[in-house]
Amino acid sequence: MDGQAVFAFAMTFNGYEHFGSGEAAFAAARERRRSSIEDARNELFLAARASRHGDNDDYLERYRELLPVFQRLLAP
């Protein structure tokens, strides 16, 4: 898995802007609704930001968890 590519993808979505605030983005991620592509992208975005601040690659585990969700949501 290309961690840099996953990180770059995660950063193409801004959960703060989409949900209107950091607080709202965090609340949505905690719910783990995963009923829309925006929900899943928000979770990945926040995991990537946390990993950047924590200087780790924990976001890759969240990506692995979300990959089937992305596939389901993007399936024709």
N, C-alpha and C positions, 0 to 999 in steps of 0.2 A: 504494500500500500504506500502511495506517495503522500506522506504527511504534509508536505508543503502544498501540494495540490488541494488536499482536503481543507487545509487552513485557508488557502486563497478562496476556495468555494464558500466556506463558512462566512468569510468577510464580505461576500457580495450581497449579503442580506443584512439589513440593520434593524434588529428587533426593536430598538428604542424608537426609531422613527415609525416603524409599522404599527406598533402598539400604542404609541403616543408618549411613552415615558419609560425610563428604566424600570421603575416599579411595576408598571403594567406588563412589561416584557418578562420580568422575573416571575410574576404571578402566573402568567400564561405558561411559562416553561415548567413551573412546579406542578401544574395541573396535568401535564403530559397528555393533553387531549389527542394530539396527533391525528386530528380529523381533516386537517388541511396541510397543504405544502408549506404554508406560512408558519403553522405551528411547529412542524418538524424543522424547518430552517431556523426558526427562532431558538429552538433547543440547541442546535448545532452552533449557531452564532454565539450564544452565551457560554457554551462549553469551551469554544475556542478562545474567547476573551478571557475566561477564567484560567485557561492553560497558559495563555500569554503572560498573565499577571503572576501565575504560580511557577512560571518557567518549567513547565512539564508538557507532556504530550497526552494527557488524559482525554482530551477531546477526541482522540482517535477511537477510544472505546465507545464514546457516545455515537460517533459516526457508524461504527460497526452495528450498534444497537438500532440506529435509525435507518440503516441501508434498506432493510426490508420494508420499512414504512415509506421511504421514498419510492421504492419500486412499486408498491401497491398504489400509491397516490398518483404516480405518473403512468401507470399501465393504461393502455387504450381501452 
